């Protein structure tokens, strides 16, 4: 069932590269999806920082 309001979800096989772009204002993450295709995430510094904070908190709570 396809739903335009559903979030994009895919399994990631590996991280191909991470770069700062747009004069350092944006973090670009190139991923290889499990099916071999590529996906790119573009994150502002604020979003990248929030993602880092949330991931660190989750990993720390798993200990």
PyMOL Python script that loads the backbone (N, CA, C, O; Angstrom):
from pymol import cmd

cmd.read_pdbstr("""\
ATOM      1  N   UNK A   1       0.846  -1.172   0.000  1.00  0.00           N
ATOM      2  CA  UNK A   1       0.000   0.000   0.000  1.00  0.00           C
ATOM      3  C   UNK A   1       0.892   1.235   0.000  1.00  0.00           C
ATOM      4  O   UNK A   1       1.736   1.397   0.882  1.00  0.00           O
ATOM      5  N   UNK A   2       0.709   2.090  -0.970  1.00  0.00           N
ATOM      6  CA  UNK A   2       1.493   3.322  -1.053  1.00  0.00           C
ATOM      7  C   UNK A   2       0.690   4.472  -0.473  1.00  0.00           C
ATOM      8  O   UNK A   2      -0.509   4.605  -0.716  1.00  0.00           O
ATOM      9  N   UNK A   3       1.374   5.289   0.292  1.00  0.00           N
ATOM     10  CA  UNK A   3       0.739   6.440   0.917  1.00  0.00           C
ATOM     11  C   UNK A   3       1.705   7.606   0.779  1.00  0.00           C
ATOM     12  O   UNK A   3       2.827   7.544   1.282  1.00  0.00           O
ATOM     13  N   UNK A   4       1.283   8.662   0.107  1.00  0.00           N
ATOM     14  CA  UNK A   4       2.167   9.816  -0.094  1.00  0.00           C
ATOM     15  C   UNK A   4       2.587  10.458   1.220  1.00  0.00           C
ATOM     16  O   UNK A   4       3.627  11.114   1.279  1.00  0.00           O
ATOM     17  N   UNK A   5       1.793  10.279   2.277  1.00  0.00           N
ATOM     18  CA  UNK A   5       2.118  10.882   3.564  1.00  0.00           C
ATOM     19  C   UNK A   5       3.083  10.012   4.371  1.00  0.00           C
ATOM     20  O   UNK A   5       3.605  10.457   5.393  1.00  0.00           O
ATOM     21  N   UNK A   6       3.323   8.785   3.928  1.00  0.00           N
ATOM     22  CA  UNK A   6       4.214   7.887   4.657  1.00  0.00           C
ATOM     23  C   UNK A   6       5.662   8.352   4.504  1.00  0.00           C
ATOM     24  O   UNK A   6       6.045   8.838   3.440  1.00  0.00           O
ATOM     25  N   UNK A   7       6.468   8.207   5.556  1.00  0.00           N
ATOM     26  CA  UNK A   7       7.875   8.611   5.455  1.00  0.00           C
ATOM     27  C   UNK A   7       8.649   7.667   4.542  1.00  0.00           C
ATOM     28  O   UNK A   7       8.289   6.500   4.390  1.00  0.00           O
ATOM     29  N   UNK A   8       9.711   8.182   3.940  1.00  0.00           N
ATOM     30  CA  UNK A   8      10.608   7.338   3.154  1.00  0.00           C
ATOM     31  C   UNK A   8      11.406   6.480   4.128  1.00  0.00           C
ATOM     32  O   UNK A   8      12.022   7.001   5.058  1.00  0.00           O
ATOM     33  N   UNK A   9      11.397   5.189   3.921  1.00  0.00           N
ATOM     34  CA  UNK A   9      12.144   4.279   4.794  1.00  0.00           C
ATOM     35  C   UNK A   9      12.887   3.271   3.931  1.00  0.00           C
ATOM     36  O   UNK A   9      12.328   2.712   2.988  1.00  0.00           O
ATOM     37  N   UNK A  10      14.158   3.045   4.266  1.00  0.00           N
ATOM     38  CA  UNK A  10      14.952   2.068   3.536  1.00  0.00           C
ATOM     39  C   UNK A  10      16.087   1.596   4.433  1.00  0.00           C
ATOM     40  O   UNK A  10      16.528   2.316   5.329  1.00  0.00           O
ATOM     41  N   UNK A  11      16.550   0.386   4.182  1.00  0.00           N
ATOM     42  CA  UNK A  11      17.687  -0.163   4.912  1.00  0.00           C
ATOM     43  C   UNK A  11      18.973   0.354   4.272  1.00  0.00           C
ATOM     44  O   UNK A  11      19.081   0.431   3.048  1.00  0.00           O
ATOM     45  N   UNK A  12      19.935   0.703   5.106  1.00  0.00           N
ATOM     46  CA  UNK A  12      21.220   1.218   4.621  1.00  0.00           C
ATOM     47  C   UNK A  12      22.260   0.114   4.696  1.00  0.00           C
ATOM     48  O   UNK A  12      22.437  -0.522   5.735  1.00  0.00           O
ATOM     49  N   UNK A  13      22.946  -0.106   3.583  1.00  0.00           N
ATOM     50  CA  UNK A  13      24.023  -1.090   3.540  1.00  0.00           C
ATOM     51  C   UNK A  13      25.323  -0.535   4.092  1.00  0.00           C
ATOM     52  O   UNK A  13      26.049  -1.216   4.816  1.00  0.00           O
ATOM     53  N   UNK A  14      25.610   0.736   3.733  1.00  0.00           N
ATOM     54  CA  UNK A  14      26.829   1.375   4.247  1.00  0.00           C
ATOM     55  C   UNK A  14      26.804   2.870   3.959  1.00  0.00           C
ATOM     56  O   UNK A  14      26.063   3.356   3.105  1.00  0.00           O
ATOM     57  N   UNK A  15      27.643   3.573   4.705  1.00  0.00           N
ATOM     58  CA  UNK A  15      27.840   5.003   4.491  1.00  0.00           C
ATOM     59  C   UNK A  15      28.966   5.145   3.476  1.00  0.00           C
ATOM     60  O   UNK A  15      30.068   4.644   3.697  1.00  0.00           O
ATOM     61  N   UNK A  16      28.697   5.821   2.372  1.00  0.00           N
ATOM     62  CA  UNK A  16      29.705   5.997   1.327  1.00  0.00           C
ATOM     63  C   UNK A  16      30.583   7.212   1.584  1.00  0.00           C
ATOM     64  O   UNK A  16      31.800   7.150   1.406  1.00  0.00           O
ATOM     65  N   UNK A  17      29.969   8.320   2.004  1.00  0.00           N
ATOM     66  CA  UNK A  17      30.760   9.524   2.274  1.00  0.00           C
ATOM     67  C   UNK A  17      29.944  10.509   3.090  1.00  0.00           C
ATOM     68  O   UNK A  17      28.713  10.484   3.098  1.00  0.00           O
ATOM     69  N   UNK A  18      30.668  11.368   3.770  1.00  0.00           N
ATOM     70  CA  UNK A  18      30.071  12.472   4.522  1.00  0.00           C
ATOM     71  C   UNK A  18      30.887  13.709   4.192  1.00  0.00           C
ATOM     72  O   UNK A  18      32.114  13.691   4.282  1.00  0.00           O
ATOM     73  N   UNK A  19      30.210  14.779   3.810  1.00  0.00           N
ATOM     74  CA  UNK A  19      30.902  16.012   3.430  1.00  0.00           C
ATOM     75  C   UNK A  19      30.169  17.227   3.979  1.00  0.00           C
ATOM     76  O   UNK A  19      28.948  17.220   4.136  1.00  0.00           O
ATOM     77  N   UNK A  20      30.938  18.265   4.266  1.00  0.00           N
ATOM     78  CA  UNK A  20      30.353  19.569   4.548  1.00  0.00           C
ATOM     79  C   UNK A  20      30.229  20.302   3.225  1.00  0.00           C
ATOM     80  O   UNK A  20      31.203  20.410   2.480  1.00  0.00           O
ATOM     81  N   UNK A  21      29.056  20.799   2.932  1.00  0.00           N
ATOM     82  CA  UNK A  21      28.825  21.533   1.693  1.00  0.00           C
ATOM     83  C   UNK A  21      28.192  22.874   2.025  1.00  0.00           C
ATOM     84  O   UNK A  21      27.904  23.162   3.186  1.00  0.00           O
ATOM     85  N   UNK A  22      27.980  23.679   1.018  1.00  0.00           N
ATOM     86  CA  UNK A  22      27.333  24.979   1.197  1.00  0.00           C
ATOM     87  C   UNK A  22      28.101  25.832   2.205  1.00  0.00           C
ATOM     88  O   UNK A  22      27.526  26.402   3.133  1.00  0.00           O
ATOM     89  N   UNK A  23      29.415  25.904   1.996  1.00  0.00           N
ATOM     90  CA  UNK A  23      30.298  26.667   2.895  1.00  0.00           C
ATOM     91  C   UNK A  23      30.192  26.208   4.345  1.00  0.00           C
ATOM     92  O   UNK A  23      30.271  27.016   5.270  1.00  0.00           O
ATOM     93  N   UNK A  24      30.011  24.888   4.534  1.00  0.00           N
ATOM     94  CA  UNK A  24      29.965  24.328   5.884  1.00  0.00           C
ATOM     95  C   UNK A  24      28.627  24.419   6.569  1.00  0.00           C
ATOM     96  O   UNK A  24      28.504  24.035   7.732  1.00  0.00           O
ATOM     97  N   UNK A  25      27.619  24.919   5.879  1.00  0.00           N
ATOM     98  CA  UNK A  25      26.299  25.067   6.514  1.00  0.00           C
ATOM     99  C   UNK A  25      25.456  23.805   6.437  1.00  0.00           C
ATOM    100  O   UNK A  25      24.465  23.675   7.156  1.00  0.00           O
ATOM    101  N   UNK A  26      25.844  22.869   5.568  1.00  0.00           N
ATOM    102  CA  UNK A  26      25.046  21.667   5.342  1.00  0.00           C
ATOM    103  C   UNK A  26      25.942  20.440   5.371  1.00  0.00           C
ATOM    104  O   UNK A  26      27.047  20.449   4.830  1.00  0.00           O
ATOM    105  N   UNK A  27      25.452  19.387   6.007  1.00  0.00           N
ATOM    106  CA  UNK A  27      26.143  18.109   6.033  1.00  0.00           C
ATOM    107  C   UNK A  27      25.490  17.217   4.983  1.00  0.00           C
ATOM    108  O   UNK A  27      24.284  16.976   5.032  1.00  0.00           O
ATOM    109  N   UNK A  28      26.278  16.733   4.046  1.00  0.00           N
ATOM    110  CA  UNK A  28      25.781  15.815   3.023  1.00  0.00           C
ATOM    111  C   UNK A  28      26.240  14.407   3.345  1.00  0.00           C
ATOM    112  O   UNK A  28      27.431  14.167   3.541  1.00  0.00           O
ATOM    113  N   UNK A  29      25.302  13.479   3.399  1.00  0.00           N
ATOM    114  CA  UNK A  29      25.612  12.087   3.711  1.00  0.00           C
ATOM    115  C   UNK A  29      25.163  11.228   2.536  1.00  0.00           C
ATOM    116  O   UNK A  29      23.976  11.186   2.210  1.00  0.00           O
ATOM    117  N   UNK A  30      26.103  10.550   1.904  1.00  0.00           N
ATOM    118  CA  UNK A  30      25.792   9.655   0.787  1.00  0.00           C
ATOM    119  C   UNK A  30      25.756   8.229   1.330  1.00  0.00           C
ATOM    120  O   UNK A  30      26.726   7.757   1.924  1.00  0.00           O
ATOM    121  N   UNK A  31      24.636   7.552   1.123  1.00  0.00           N
ATOM    122  CA  UNK A  31      24.420   6.207   1.641  1.00  0.00           C
ATOM    123  C   UNK A  31      24.229   5.220   0.505  1.00  0.00           C
ATOM    124  O   UNK A  31      23.716   5.572  -0.557  1.00  0.00           O
ATOM    125  N   UNK A  32      24.642   3.990   0.732  1.00  0.00           N
ATOM    126  CA  UNK A  32      24.294   2.910  -0.186  1.00  0.00           C
ATOM    127  C   UNK A  32      23.152   2.136   0.461  1.00  0.00           C
ATOM    128  O   UNK A  32      23.298   1.588   1.553  1.00  0.00           O
ATOM    129  N   UNK A  33      22.028   2.099  -0.218  1.00  0.00           N
ATOM    130  CA  UNK A  33      20.882   1.371   0.306  1.00  0.00           C
ATOM    131  C   UNK A  33      21.120  -0.131   0.150  1.00  0.00           C
ATOM    132  O   UNK A  33      21.971  -0.551  -0.634  1.00  0.00           O
ATOM    133  N   UNK A  34      20.375  -0.925   0.891  1.00  0.00           N
ATOM    134  CA  UNK A  34      20.548  -2.375   0.877  1.00  0.00           C
ATOM    135  C   UNK A  34      20.359  -2.968  -0.516  1.00  0.00           C
ATOM    136  O   UNK A  34      20.922  -4.017  -0.828  1.00  0.00           O
ATOM    137  N   UNK A  35      19.566  -2.295  -1.357  1.00  0.00           N
ATOM    138  CA  UNK A  35      19.340  -2.805  -2.717  1.00  0.00           C
ATOM    139  C   UNK A  35      20.421  -2.352  -3.699  1.00  0.00           C
ATOM    140  O   UNK A  35      20.324  -2.626  -4.896  1.00  0.00           O
ATOM    141  N   UNK A  36      21.455  -1.656  -3.196  1.00  0.00           N
ATOM    142  CA  UNK A  36      22.570  -1.223  -4.029  1.00  0.00           C
ATOM    143  C   UNK A  36      22.429   0.166  -4.610  1.00  0.00           C
ATOM    144  O   UNK A  36      23.398   0.696  -5.155  1.00  0.00           O
ATOM    145  N   UNK A  37      21.263   0.774  -4.516  1.00  0.00           N
ATOM    146  CA  UNK A  37      21.086   2.134  -5.007  1.00  0.00           C
ATOM    147  C   UNK A  37      21.607   3.119  -3.967  1.00  0.00           C
ATOM    148  O   UNK A  37      21.868   2.751  -2.822  1.00  0.00           O
ATOM    149  N   UNK A  38      21.753   4.363  -4.379  1.00  0.00           N
ATOM    150  CA  UNK A  38      22.287   5.388  -3.482  1.00  0.00           C
ATOM    151  C   UNK A  38      21.190   6.337  -3.023  1.00  0.00           C
ATOM    152  O   UNK A  38      20.185   6.535  -3.705  1.00  0.00           O
ATOM    153  N   UNK A  39      21.411   6.915  -1.856  1.00  0.00           N
ATOM    154  CA  UNK A  39      20.534   7.950  -1.322  1.00  0.00           C
ATOM    155  C   UNK A  39      21.423   9.022  -0.716  1.00  0.00           C
ATOM    156  O   UNK A  39      22.508   8.726  -0.215  1.00  0.00           O
ATOM    157  N   UNK A  40      20.973  10.248  -0.760  1.00  0.00           N
ATOM    158  CA  UNK A  40      21.721  11.362  -0.183  1.00  0.00           C
ATOM    159  C   UNK A  40      20.831  12.082   0.817  1.00  0.00           C
ATOM    160  O   UNK A  40      19.683  12.412   0.519  1.00  0.00           O
ATOM    161  N   UNK A  41      21.371  12.319   2.001  1.00  0.00           N
ATOM    162  CA  UNK A  41      20.699  13.120   3.021  1.00  0.00           C
ATOM    163  C   UNK A  41      21.402  14.462   3.094  1.00  0.00           C
ATOM    164  O   UNK A  41      22.631  14.521   3.113  1.00  0.00           O
ATOM    165  N   UNK A  42      20.639  15.530   3.137  1.00  0.00           N
ATOM    166  CA  UNK A  42      21.178  16.873   3.331  1.00  0.00           C
ATOM    167  C   UNK A  42      20.632  17.393   4.648  1.00  0.00           C
ATOM    168  O   UNK A  42      19.421  17.537   4.814  1.00  0.00           O
ATOM    169  N   UNK A  43      21.530  17.673   5.584  1.00  0.00           N
ATOM    170  CA  UNK A  43      21.142  18.091   6.926  1.00  0.00           C
ATOM    171  C   UNK A  43      21.763  19.446   7.247  1.00  0.00           C
ATOM    172  O   UNK A  43      22.962  19.650   7.060  1.00  0.00           O
ATOM    173  N   UNK A  44      20.944  20.357   7.726  1.00  0.00           N
ATOM    174  CA  UNK A  44      21.500  21.622   8.211  1.00  0.00           C
ATOM    175  C   UNK A  44      22.354  21.318   9.438  1.00  0.00           C
ATOM    176  O   UNK A  44      22.242  20.239  10.020  1.00  0.00           O
ATOM    177  N   UNK A  45      23.201  22.257   9.829  1.00  0.00           N
ATOM    178  CA  UNK A  45      24.032  22.047  11.020  1.00  0.00           C
ATOM    179  C   UNK A  45      23.170  21.794  12.245  1.00  0.00           C
ATOM    180  O   UNK A  45      23.511  20.954  13.078  1.00  0.00           O
ATOM    181  N   UNK A  46      22.063  22.506  12.368  1.00  0.00           N
ATOM    182  CA  UNK A  46      21.185  22.334  13.528  1.00  0.00           C
ATOM    183  C   UNK A  46      20.588  20.929  13.559  1.00  0.00           C
ATOM    184  O   UNK A  46      20.537  20.297  14.613  1.00  0.00           O
ATOM    185  N   UNK A  47      20.141  20.447  12.415  1.00  0.00           N
ATOM    186  CA  UNK A  47      19.553  19.106  12.351  1.00  0.00           C
ATOM    187  C   UNK A  47      20.624  18.045  12.602  1.00  0.00           C
ATOM    188  O   UNK A  47      20.376  17.081  13.325  1.00  0.00           O
ATOM    189  N   UNK A  48      21.811  18.210  12.015  1.00  0.00           N
ATOM    190  CA  UNK A  48      22.901  17.258  12.227  1.00  0.00           C
ATOM    191  C   UNK A  48      23.295  17.215  13.700  1.00  0.00           C
ATOM    192  O   UNK A  48      23.560  16.139  14.238  1.00  0.00           O
ATOM    193  N   UNK A  49      23.336  18.357  14.347  1.00  0.00           N
ATOM    194  CA  UNK A  49      23.672  18.423  15.765  1.00  0.00           C
ATOM    195  C   UNK A  49      22.612  17.721  16.611  1.00  0.00           C
ATOM    196  O   UNK A  49      22.944  16.990  17.543  1.00  0.00           O
ATOM    197  N   UNK A  50      21.344  17.943  16.287  1.00  0.00           N
ATOM    198  CA  UNK A  50      20.255  17.298  17.019  1.00  0.00           C
ATOM    199  C   UNK A  50      20.294  15.783  16.805  1.00  0.00           C
ATOM    200  O   UNK A  50      20.090  15.021  17.750  1.00  0.00           O
ATOM    201  N   UNK A  51      20.553  15.346  15.581  1.00  0.00           N
ATOM    202  CA  UNK A  51      20.664  13.914  15.290  1.00  0.00           C
ATOM    203  C   UNK A  51      21.803  13.300  16.095  1.00  0.00           C
ATOM    204  O   UNK A  51      21.647  12.229  16.681  1.00  0.00           O
ATOM    205  N   UNK A  52      22.940  13.973  16.125  1.00  0.00           N
ATOM    206  CA  UNK A  52      24.090  13.487  16.893  1.00  0.00           C
ATOM    207  C   UNK A  52      23.742  13.377  18.375  1.00  0.00           C
ATOM    208  O   UNK A  52      24.051  12.371  19.014  1.00  0.00           O
ATOM    209  N   UNK A  53      23.105  14.397  18.915  1.00  0.00           N
ATOM    210  CA  UNK A  53      22.728  14.404  20.334  1.00  0.00           C
ATOM    211  C   UNK A  53      21.793  13.242  20.652  1.00  0.00           C
ATOM    212  O   UNK A  53      21.988  12.528  21.636  1.00  0.00           O
ATOM    213  N   UNK A  54      20.774  13.058  19.811  1.00  0.00           N
ATOM    214  CA  UNK A  54      19.802  11.994  20.066  1.00  0.00           C
ATOM    215  C   UNK A  54      20.426  10.602  19.925  1.00  0.00           C
ATOM    216  O   UNK A  54      20.118   9.700  20.704  1.00  0.00           O
ATOM    217  N   UNK A  55      21.298  10.432  18.935  1.00  0.00           N
ATOM    218  CA  UNK A  55      21.956   9.132  18.760  1.00  0.00           C
ATOM    219  C   UNK A  55      22.885   8.832  19.936  1.00  0.00           C
ATOM    220  O   UNK A  55      22.918   7.704  20.428  1.00  0.00           O
ATOM    221  N   UNK A  56      23.636   9.831  20.384  1.00  0.00           N
ATOM    222  CA  UNK A  56      24.547   9.636  21.510  1.00  0.00           C
ATOM    223  C   UNK A  56      23.772   9.280  22.774  1.00  0.00           C
ATOM    224  O   UNK A  56      24.179   8.394  23.525  1.00  0.00           O
ATOM    225  N   UNK A  57      22.661   9.966  23.011  1.00  0.00           N
ATOM    226  CA  UNK A  57      21.849   9.679  24.193  1.00  0.00           C
ATOM    227  C   UNK A  57      21.296   8.255  24.138  1.00  0.00           C
ATOM    228  O   UNK A  57      21.293   7.546  25.144  1.00  0.00           O
ATOM    229  N   UNK A  58      20.836   7.848  22.975  1.00  0.00           N
ATOM    230  CA  UNK A  58      20.290   6.498  22.819  1.00  0.00           C
ATOM    231  C   UNK A  58      21.371   5.443  23.021  1.00  0.00           C
ATOM    232  O   UNK A  58      21.145   4.445  23.706  1.00  0.00           O
ATOM    233  N   UNK A  59      22.543   5.656  22.430  1.00  0.00           N
ATOM    234  CA  UNK A  59      23.633   4.693  22.581  1.00  0.00           C
ATOM    235  C   UNK A  59      24.128   4.634  24.022  1.00  0.00           C
ATOM    236  O   UNK A  59      24.463   3.558  24.516  1.00  0.00           O
ATOM    237  N   UNK A  60      24.177   5.778  24.699  1.00  0.00           N
ATOM    238  CA  UNK A  60      24.610   5.803  26.098  1.00  0.00           C
ATOM    239  C   UNK A  60      23.616   5.086  26.996  1.00  0.00           C
ATOM    240  O   UNK A  60      24.012   4.443  27.969  1.00  0.00           O
ATOM    241  N   UNK A  61      22.328   5.187  26.680  1.00  0.00           N
ATOM    242  CA  UNK A  61      21.314   4.535  27.509  1.00  0.00           C
ATOM    243  C   UNK A  61      21.300   3.025  27.292  1.00  0.00           C
ATOM    244  O   UNK A  61      20.758   2.289  28.116  1.00  0.00           O
ATOM    245  N   UNK A  62      21.887   2.557  26.199  1.00  0.00           N
ATOM    246  CA  UNK A  62      21.923   1.124  25.906  1.00  0.00           C
ATOM    247  C   UNK A  62      23.004   0.402  26.702  1.00  0.00           C
ATOM    248  O   UNK A  62      22.999  -0.826  26.777  1.00  0.00           O
ATOM    249  N   UNK A  63      23.931   1.153  27.297  1.00  0.00           N
ATOM    250  CA  UNK A  63      25.044   0.540  28.053  1.00  0.00           C
ATOM    251  C   UNK A  63      24.607  -0.077  29.336  1.00  0.00           C
ATOM    252  O   UNK A  63      25.430  -0.625  30.069  1.00  0.00           O
TER     253      UNK A  63
END
""", "prot")
cmd.dss("prot")
cmd.show_as("cartoon", "prot")
cmd.util.cbc("prot")
cmd.orient("prot")
